[in-house]
Amino acid sequence: MQEHLTKRGKITFGTEKVMIEESIKAYFTNSFKGFWKDGDVNEKIFFLTMTGLLSFSASFILASFFFAPLDIQLDIAVLFITLALAVMIYEHWNKVDREKFIPYKSINYVEYVEGIDYLTCPRFLIKYSKNDEEKTRYVVMPSNFMPETEENIEEIKQEFEDRDIQIL
Protein backbone atom coordinates (compact mmCIF):
# COMPACT_ATOMS: atom_id res chain seq x y z
CA MET A 1 0.00 0.00 0.00
CA GLN A 2 1.38 3.35 -1.06
CA GLU A 3 1.00 6.19 1.44
CA HIS A 4 1.43 9.89 0.65
CA LEU A 5 1.21 12.93 2.92
CA THR A 6 -1.46 15.54 2.27
CA LYS A 7 -2.01 18.89 3.94
CA ARG A 8 -4.35 17.48 6.59
CA GLY A 9 -3.26 13.85 6.81
CA LYS A 10 -2.47 11.14 4.31
CA ILE A 11 -3.87 9.35 1.29
CA THR A 12 -3.27 5.61 1.02
CA PHE A 13 -3.73 3.56 -2.13
CA GLY A 14 -4.90 0.07 -1.20
CA THR A 15 -5.67 -2.87 -3.45
CA GLU A 16 -9.36 -2.02 -3.99
CA LYS A 17 -9.89 1.46 -2.56
CA VAL A 18 -8.26 4.76 -1.78
CA MET A 19 -8.20 5.71 1.91
CA ILE A 20 -8.09 9.34 3.01
CA GLU A 21 -7.29 10.16 6.61
CA GLU A 22 -7.46 13.74 7.88
CA SER A 23 -7.18 15.34 11.30
CA ILE A 24 -6.05 18.57 12.92
CA LYS A 25 -3.18 16.73 14.61
CA ALA A 26 -1.98 15.39 11.24
CA TYR A 27 -2.19 18.91 9.77
CA PHE A 28 0.21 20.28 12.39
CA THR A 29 2.44 17.20 12.24
CA ASN A 30 2.75 17.39 8.43
CA SER A 31 3.39 21.14 8.54
CA PHE A 32 6.09 20.72 11.18
CA LYS A 33 7.70 17.81 9.31
CA GLY A 34 7.59 19.56 5.95
CA PHE A 35 8.78 23.00 6.96
CA TRP A 36 10.97 22.34 9.99
CA LYS A 37 12.47 18.86 9.67
CA ASP A 38 12.74 18.60 5.88
CA GLY A 39 13.09 22.29 5.07
CA ASP A 40 16.14 24.44 4.66
CA VAL A 41 16.68 27.81 6.36
CA ASN A 42 14.08 29.63 4.24
CA GLU A 43 11.36 27.09 5.04
CA LYS A 44 12.22 27.23 8.75
CA ILE A 45 11.99 31.02 8.76
CA PHE A 46 8.66 30.81 6.92
CA PHE A 47 7.36 28.25 9.47
CA LEU A 48 8.42 30.39 12.44
CA THR A 49 6.90 33.51 10.88
CA MET A 50 3.58 31.81 10.15
CA THR A 51 3.45 30.24 13.63
CA GLY A 52 4.17 33.62 15.23
CA LEU A 53 1.60 35.45 13.12
CA LEU A 54 -1.09 32.85 13.77
CA SER A 55 -0.37 32.88 17.52
CA PHE A 56 -0.48 36.68 17.67
CA SER A 57 -3.67 36.84 15.58
CA ALA A 58 -5.45 34.21 17.65
CA SER A 59 -4.42 35.95 20.90
CA PHE A 60 -5.52 39.34 19.59
CA ILE A 61 -8.91 38.08 18.41
CA LEU A 62 -9.52 36.20 21.66
CA ALA A 63 -8.55 39.16 23.83
CA SER A 64 -10.61 41.54 21.69
CA PHE A 65 -13.59 39.25 21.98
CA PHE A 66 -13.44 39.05 25.78
CA PHE A 67 -12.90 42.78 26.33
CA ALA A 68 -15.44 43.94 23.75
CA PRO A 69 -18.92 45.12 24.75
CA LEU A 70 -21.70 42.54 24.59
CA ASP A 71 -23.17 43.85 21.32
CA ILE A 72 -19.79 43.51 19.58
CA GLN A 73 -19.39 39.99 20.99
CA LEU A 74 -22.77 39.07 19.55
CA ASP A 75 -21.79 40.54 16.17
CA ILE A 76 -18.57 38.50 16.14
CA ALA A 77 -20.42 35.32 17.14
CA VAL A 78 -23.01 35.88 14.39
CA LEU A 79 -20.19 36.45 11.88
CA PHE A 80 -18.49 33.15 12.74
CA ILE A 81 -21.79 31.25 12.67
CA THR A 82 -22.64 32.80 9.29
CA LEU A 83 -19.26 31.81 7.86
CA ALA A 84 -19.65 28.25 9.15
CA LEU A 85 -23.14 28.00 7.65
CA ALA A 86 -21.89 29.39 4.33
CA VAL A 87 -19.22 26.69 4.15
CA MET A 88 -21.73 23.96 5.02
CA ILE A 89 -24.21 25.21 2.40
CA TYR A 90 -21.46 25.41 -0.24
CA GLU A 91 -20.37 21.85 0.51
CA HIS A 92 -23.97 20.62 0.41
CA TRP A 93 -24.76 22.29 -2.94
CA ASN A 94 -21.55 21.04 -4.51
CA LYS A 95 -22.04 17.54 -3.08
CA VAL A 96 -18.73 17.64 -1.21
CA ASP A 97 -18.30 14.59 0.95
CA ARG A 98 -15.93 13.57 3.75
CA GLU A 99 -15.79 9.93 2.67
CA LYS A 100 -12.74 8.11 4.06
CA PHE A 101 -12.82 5.06 1.80
CA ILE A 102 -13.56 5.34 -1.91
CA PRO A 103 -13.51 2.15 -4.03
CA TYR A 104 -11.60 2.54 -7.29
CA LYS A 105 -14.54 1.20 -9.31
CA SER A 106 -16.75 4.08 -8.11
CA ILE A 107 -14.27 6.84 -9.08
CA ASN A 108 -15.36 8.55 -12.30
CA TYR A 109 -12.31 10.79 -12.67
CA VAL A 110 -9.88 12.91 -10.68
CA GLU A 111 -9.37 16.59 -11.34
CA TYR A 112 -6.09 18.21 -10.33
CA VAL A 113 -6.26 21.92 -9.47
CA GLU A 114 -2.99 23.80 -9.30
CA GLY A 115 -2.96 26.18 -6.35
CA ILE A 116 -2.33 29.89 -6.61
CA ASP A 117 0.91 30.75 -4.80
CA TYR A 118 0.33 32.63 -1.54
CA LEU A 119 -3.45 32.02 -1.76
CA THR A 120 -4.45 28.40 -2.26
CA CYS A 121 -2.85 24.99 -2.10
CA PRO A 122 -2.89 22.43 -4.91
CA ARG A 123 -5.66 19.86 -4.56
CA PHE A 124 -7.20 16.78 -6.07
CA LEU A 125 -10.96 16.64 -6.62
CA ILE A 126 -12.02 13.01 -6.65
CA LYS A 127 -15.35 12.70 -8.48
CA TYR A 128 -17.07 9.44 -7.64
CA SER A 129 -20.51 7.86 -7.70
CA LYS A 130 -22.37 6.86 -4.57
CA ASN A 131 -26.02 5.81 -4.57
CA ASP A 132 -26.45 6.98 -8.20
CA GLU A 133 -25.25 10.47 -7.32
CA GLU A 134 -21.93 12.08 -8.25
CA LYS A 135 -20.02 13.29 -5.21
CA THR A 136 -16.76 15.18 -4.76
CA ARG A 137 -13.98 14.50 -2.29
CA TYR A 138 -11.31 17.17 -1.85
CA VAL A 139 -7.75 16.10 -1.09
CA VAL A 140 -5.75 19.23 -0.32
CA MET A 141 -2.01 18.97 -0.79
CA PRO A 142 0.63 20.93 1.15
CA SER A 143 1.64 24.38 0.02
CA ASN A 144 3.99 24.70 -2.93
CA PHE A 145 6.43 26.32 -0.51
CA MET A 146 6.88 23.02 1.33
CA PRO A 147 9.75 20.87 0.11
CA GLU A 148 8.88 17.72 -1.87
CA THR A 149 5.30 18.82 -2.61
CA GLU A 150 5.73 18.59 -6.38
CA GLU A 151 7.24 15.10 -6.17
CA ASN A 152 4.42 13.98 -3.89
CA ILE A 153 1.80 15.31 -6.32
CA GLU A 154 3.43 13.51 -9.25
CA GLU A 155 3.49 10.26 -7.27
CA ILE A 156 -0.22 10.56 -6.45
CA LYS A 157 -1.02 11.29 -10.10
CA GLN A 158 0.96 8.21 -11.07
CA GLU A 159 -0.94 6.10 -8.50
CA PHE A 160 -4.27 7.13 -10.04
CA GLU A 161 -2.98 6.51 -13.57
CA ASP A 162 -1.70 3.07 -12.58
CA ARG A 163 -5.26 2.21 -11.59
CA ASP A 164 -6.65 3.50 -14.93
CA ILE A 165 -8.36 6.52 -13.34
CA GLN A 166 -8.52 9.54 -15.62
CA ILE A 167 -6.85 12.74 -14.34
CA LEU A 168 -8.03 16.04 -15.78
N, C-alpha and C positions, 0 to 999 in steps of 0.2 A: 504494500500500500504506500503510495506516494503522498507525502504530507508537505504542504507549503504554508508559510506564514502569510496572513492577511493583516489588515489594519487592526481588526478587532478580535483576532483569534487565528484559526487555521482552517484550511480546506484540505480534505483528505480524499484521494481517489481510491475507492475500493474496487472489488471485482465487479459488483453489480450496481453500485450507487455512489454518488458523491456525498460526502458528509461535511457539513459546515458547522463549525463550533465558534461561537462568539461570546465574549464576556468583557466586562469592564476591566477585570484583573488582567486578562490576556491583552487588552489594548495597551495598558501601561507597561506590561512586561515586554511586549513586542516593540514599543516605542523606546524603552530603555535599552533593550538589546540592540536595536537597529542604530540608534543614534549614539549611545554611549559606548557599548562594548565593541561594536563592529565599525564605528565611525572614526574618522580622523579628527584633527583639531577643529576644523570648521563645523562638522556635525555635532561635536561636543559643545561648542559655543552656542550653536543654534538650539540644542536641547536645553542647556542651562537658561538661555534667554527666554524660550517659550515657557519653561517651568516657572521661572520668576514672574513673567507677565501674567500667566494664568493664576498663580498664587496671589499676586497683588490684586488682580481684577476680582477674584472671588472674595477676597477679604474686604475690598472696597464696597462691593455690592452688598455683602452681608452686613457690614457695619452701617451702610446707608439705609438698608432696609430696617434695621432695628432702631435707629435713631430718627427715622422719618416720622412725620405725623401719621395718624391712622388713615386718613384719606389717601395719602401717597402710598402707604403699604397696601391698601386695597387695590389701588391702580396697578401697582407692580404685580400683585397676585393675579389680577384679571389678565394682565399682559402675558404672564407665563402660562396661564391656563389656556388662553386664546392661541398661543403659539403651539402648545401641545395638541390642542384640538385640530389645528390646521394641518399639522403633520399627520395625525391619525386619519383625517378626512382625505388628504392627498394619497396616503398609502392605500386606503380603502378604494378610492376611485380608480387608481392605477393597478389594483389587484396585486399589491406588493405583499409578499408572504414572508414569514420567518421560519420556513421549513428547514429542518436540520438535515434530513435525509431525502435526496432526490434520486430516484432510479434513472439510470442512463436512458432506458427506453421511453421515459416520459419527457425527456428534454427535447424540445423542438429545435432550438438553436441558442447560441450564446452570443451576446453582443458585447464587444469591448469598447469602452468609452475612455478615451485618453483624458486625463485630468488637465485642468488649466493651472499652470504653476502659480503658486501663492494663493489660489482660491479653492480648488477642488482636487481630490485624489483620483487616480485612475480606478476604474471599477469594471467588474463583469456583471452583466445583466443576464441571468439565466432564465430563459423563457421556457416554461414547461407546462404540461397539461395535467390537471388534477380534477377529477369529477367532471369531465367534458368542459372545462373552463381553463383558459390560458392564464397562468399566473407568472409573476416575476419575482425572482430572488436576487437581491443585490449582494455582491461580494466586493467590498471596498478594499482596495489594496493600499499599502503604505504610500506615503508621500514620495514624489519623485526625488526629494532631497535626501531620502534615506538610502544608504548604500545597498546595493544588490536588488533594488526594486525591479529594475528592468529585466534582470536575469530571471527573477522569480515570475514575472508576468509572462515571459517567453516560455518558461517551463510549464506554467498552467495552460497556456494556449496549446502547447504541444500535447499535454495530457488530454485535453478535449479532442484534438485532432486525431490522436491515437485511438480514440473511442468512436470515431466517425461522427462527431458532433460538429455541426457547421458553426464557424465563428464569423460574425459580421464585423 
